[in-house]
Amino acid sequence: MEDVEIIEAPHLVDYPRADGGKISVMVSMIRVPDGYWIEINTLLDEPAKFSD
């Protein structure tokens, strides 16, 4: 059986909000044996709102 390949180890990404704030997300990328890439995100802040 083939192993899962880590393309990007978990790292913090800050996305901008329209009000000047940020949305922090922990992001990681893996490739599974059949060739698909999977992005895994963990939201660390409140989700964006329509007002953002």
Backbone hydrogen bonds in HBPLUS format (Angstrom, degrees):
<---DONOR---> <-ACCEPTOR-->    atom                        ^
c    i                          cat <-CA-CA->   ^        H-A-AA   ^      H-
h    n   atom  resd res      DA  || num        DHA   H-A  angle D-A-AA Bond
n    s   type  num  typ     dist DA aas  dist angle  dist       angle   num
A0005-GLU N   A0031-ARG O   2.89 MM  26  5.08 166.6  1.91 156.0 156.3     1
A0031-ARG N   A0005-GLU O   2.76 MM  26  5.08 153.5  1.83 148.6 157.1     2
A0007-ILE N   A0029-MET O   2.85 MM  22  5.20 147.9  1.95 132.9 140.7     3
A0008-GLU N   A0029-MET O   3.14 MM  21  4.87 165.3  2.17 128.3 129.6     4
A0029-MET N   A0008-GLU O   3.05 MM  21  4.87 161.1  2.09 131.3 136.9     5
A0011-HIS N   A0027-VAL O   2.93 MM  16  5.47 146.8  2.04 143.8 153.7     6
A0027-VAL N   A0011-HIS O   2.86 MM  16  5.47 171.3  1.86 158.3 157.7     7
A0013-VAL N   A0025-VAL O   2.82 MM  12  5.30 158.3  1.87 157.0 164.5     8
A0025-VAL N   A0013-VAL O   2.85 MM  12  5.30 158.3  1.90 155.7 163.1     9
A0015-TYR N   A0023-ILE O   2.88 MM   8  5.07 170.6  1.89 145.4 144.3    10
A0023-ILE N   A0015-TYR O   2.73 MM   8  5.07 148.7  1.82 149.3 159.1    11
A0017-ARG N   A0021-GLY O   3.02 MM   4  5.03 158.6  2.06 126.4 122.6    12
A0020-GLY N   A0017-ARG O   3.08 MM   3  5.44 161.6  2.12 116.2 118.0    13
A0018-ALA N   A0052-ASP O   2.88 MM  34  4.92 136.0  2.07 142.0 147.2    14
A0044-LEU N   A0024-SER O   2.87 MM  20  5.34 163.2  1.90 155.2 154.2    15
A0026-MET N   A0042-THR O   2.92 MM  16  5.03 165.0  1.94 146.3 147.2    16
A0042-THR N   A0026-MET O   2.87 MM  16  5.03 148.4  1.97 142.9 152.1    17
A0028-SER N   A0040-ILE O   2.97 MM  12  5.19 141.4  2.12 146.4 156.1    18
A0040-ILE N   A0028-SER O   2.78 MM  12  5.19 170.6  1.79 157.5 160.9    19
A0030-ILE N   A0038-ILE O   2.90 MM   8  5.30 160.8  1.93 151.3 157.7    20
A0038-ILE N   A0030-ILE O   2.75 MM   8  5.30 164.0  1.78 157.9 161.9    21
A0032-VAL N   A0036-TYR O   2.94 MM   4  5.61 155.0  2.01 161.6 166.9    22
A0035-GLY N   A0032-VAL O   2.84 MM   3  5.61 160.3  1.88 135.5 137.7    23
A0052-ASP N   A0049-LYS O   2.86 MM   3  5.22 153.3  1.93 111.6 120.4    24
